[in-house]
Amino acid sequence: MGLAVGCLASALFSQASAATELTRIVASVDASTSIATTPVRNRDLLSVKLNGGGATILRTLGDLLPDGVDVDAISLLEDNRLVFSTDVSFRAGGVEADDEDLVLCDRGVLSLVFDGSAAGLPEKADIDAVHVLSLSPLDLLYSVDAPVEVAGIVIADDDIVRFDGATHAVVRTGASLIGDETARADVDALWFDPSGSEYVISLDVAIGAGTGRTAAEADDLVRWANGSLTMYFDASAAGVSVPGLDLDAVSFDFAFFADDFETGDTTMWSSTTS
């Protein structure tokens, strides 16, 4: 299923094994589709249970953005604010942003929090995966959808880069993540557990099994830890797989829901359950 997983609230989790404790992802489809006959736009967000319990559609961000825009990178902050990027330039809510920028959504109010070109990214260098470690001071991990050069550093589309507010540095190469699949696979969804130095990623194509690597589809999530890539979320097994679509952004949801009902401040999120 083409899910673009986005900004998730990174709150209460086990420091010993964070990635294994999570139960829900927030995602967005890379193309308009339907989940259980309910239409989903590629700028909407989905909250998906990792245990196969179904998906909830969160439409507020999609309602803010214009037609023709795909949300292709998201990262939720601990206070439920959402950082996201899109595949094209857009103008909405008083903000003008390009595909190399990051925008904050705070209860329906948009603001630019990372100007990619000002930070050295070429224009039209699409950020298609992001994990925000901190907004103040700015510290984040990202990946791009095509190779670019930044300050003399060549960044491939399967590399993970850290930007600390001043410099860009490749912290995980595609070769170290997915081995011989680097020639064709793009990291297009990303979450990072700093306590265990583990990455959860999705790719834009299916990959085959290899040494230290599981086979996976474009709508699956795989976890990199200690040099091995293992299945983390199997979309088909969860019953939310849509053939031909790609999970193109990812983050983990800790705070949106309790007992499967939306709780707390609902001014940012609206939902229908499918």
N, C-alpha and C positions, 0 to 999 in steps of 0.2 A: 504494500500500500504506500502510495507516495505521501509520506508525512514529512513536513518540514518542521522539525522540532525546535521549540523556541525557548523563551526565557522562563526559567523556573525558579521558584523560591527555594533557596538552599538553606534550609533551617535544620530542624532536629534530625540528626542521624548519628549512627554509631561511628566513632572515630576509628575504631579498630578495623572495620570493614564496611565503609560507607556504601560502596557500589552494590553490595549484596543486600543491603537493608532497604533499598528504595522500592517503591511499589507502583509508581505512576510516572508517566512522562507527559510532557506537553509538546505538541507537534503541530505541523501545518503541512498540508498537501502541496506538492509542486505543480499540480494542475487541478482544475476544478473537477469534482467527482461527486459521488454519493456514498454515504455510509448508512447502511440499513435503510435505504431509500431517502435519506435526508440529504439534501444538497449541501456540499461543502465547497467554499471558494478557496483558492490557493493563497489567500491572504488571511483566512480564518485560522484560529488555533484549535487544536484538539487536546483534550485531556484523556489519555489512554491508560487503562489499567494494565500493568505488566502481567498480571495473572490471568489475562484473558477475559476480564469482566466487562469489556465493552469500552465505548468512547463517548465523551461528552463534547459537544461543539461549543466553543467560546467565540462569539462573533464580534465582540466590541472593537478589537483592533481592526478587524476586517472592515467594519462599518466606518472607521475613521479614514481608511486609505482609499484611493481612487481605483477604478477599474484598470486592469492591465498590470497591476503590481503584485508580485509574488513575494511573500515574506519567506526568505530563505536562510535566515540565521536568527536565533533568539537566545536570550539568557535571562533567567529570572533572578532578581536580587532577593535578599532575605526579607525585605519589607514588601514583597510582591510587586514592586515596580518591575517593568519589563524593558530590556534593551533588545533592539532588533535591527536587522538590516534587510534590504530588499534587493531584487535582481535588477532593478532599473531606477533611474532618478524619479522623484515624485515631489509634489508640493501638496501639503495638507496641514491643517491646524496651525498655520502660520510658520511652518517649517519647510525649508527646501533641502532635500537630501539626495545624495547620489549613492550608487551601489557600493562605493568604497567607504561610506559613512556608517555610523551607528547612531540610532535615535532612541531616546528614552520615552517610554509611555508611563506617565504617572497619573492614574485616575482620569484617563482620557485626554490629558494635556501632553503634547509632544514637544520635545526639545532635543537639539543636536548635542550629543555628548562626545562624539569622536569624528573629527573631520579628517577623513583618510588622506586626501590629497595634501592637506597641510602637514600631516605626519609623515609624508614621503611616499605614500602609495600612488602609483600612476592613476590618472583618471580612467574610469571604467574598469578598474581592478575590483571585481565583485567579491566582497567578503561574503562567503556562503556558509560559514560556520564560526561561532563565537562562544566563548565562555568568559564572562566578566568576573575577575577575581576581586576587583575593587574599582569603584568610580572615583573615589577621592582618598588617596591619590589614584590616578588612572593606572590600572594594571589589568591586562586581558590577554587571552589566547585567541588566535583566529586562524582560519585557513581561507584560501582564495580558490576561485573556480577555474583559474588558468594561470600558468606560470607568469611571474612578474619579477622585476628587479627593484629592490629598495635599498638605497644607500650602499650599492655595490654588492648586495646579497641577493643571490638568485633563489627565489621561493617557488617551489613546485606546488601543483594543486593538491598533492597528497601530503604536504608538509604541514606541521603545526608550528605556529610562530607565536612568540611572546612579545608584547609591546608594553614597556614599563612607563610609558609617558614620554620617553626620550629616544629609546633605541628599539630596533626590531632584531630578534634573534630566533633562529630556528631551534626549537627545543626537542622536536621529534620529527625525523625524516620519514617520508613515505616508505622507504626501504626498511626502516626499523619497525614500522607498523604493520605493513602488509606484504613485505618481501617482493617476490617477482611480479606481483599484480600492479606495481607502481606505474607501469607503462600506460595503463588504461583507466585506473581507478582514481577518483577524486574524493577526498575527504570533504563531505558536504554537511556534516552534522557533528557536533562536538560537545562533550561534557568532560570535566576534569575533577578528580578527587585528589586534592593536594595532600591529604593525610596519608594516602596510600600510593601516591604517584601513579594512579590508574587513569586511563582514558577510556571513555565510551564514545564510539564513533559510528557513523553510518557512511556508506559509500554510494556513489551515483550509479554503480553497476554491480551485477552479481560477481562474486569471486569464488574460485574453487578452493578446495582444501589443499593445504600444503604443510610443510614442516612447521609445527607450532602455530598452525592457522586453521580455523574452521571454515567451511564453506558458508556463504551468506548471500542473501538477496539484497537488492537495493533498498528494500523497506525494513530490513532487519537492523538491529543494533548489535555491535560486537565490542567486547571489552579487551583492551590491551593491558596486560600486567605481567611483569617479570619476563618480558620477551615473547609472550604467547598471546595469540588472539583467539578468544573463545566467544561462543554465542551468548549474548546477554538478553536480547528480546527478539523472539521469532514471531514476526507479524502474522504469518500464516497460522501458527499454532494458537495465537491469541484471537484469531477470528476477525482480524481487521486488515487483512491483506487485499489490496486491489491491484490486479495484474497491470504492469506497465507504469505504475507510479513509483515515485522515489521519496524516501524519507530524507528531506534535505535540510533539516535543522533539528536540534534536540536539546532538551534540558530536563531536569527532574523536578517534579512537583511535590513539595512537602506541605504546603500551607493552604492551598485553594479549597480543599474539601475535607469534611469530617463525616464519616459514616455515609459517604457517597452523596452528600448534599452540599450545595454551595453554602459557605458560611462567611461571616465577617463582612468586610466592606465590599459591596457588590457594585459600586460605582464604576469599577474598572472592567468588570467581566459580566457578560451575559451568557446564558447557556441553554441549550436544549439537549435532552438526553436521548441518545439513539440506542 
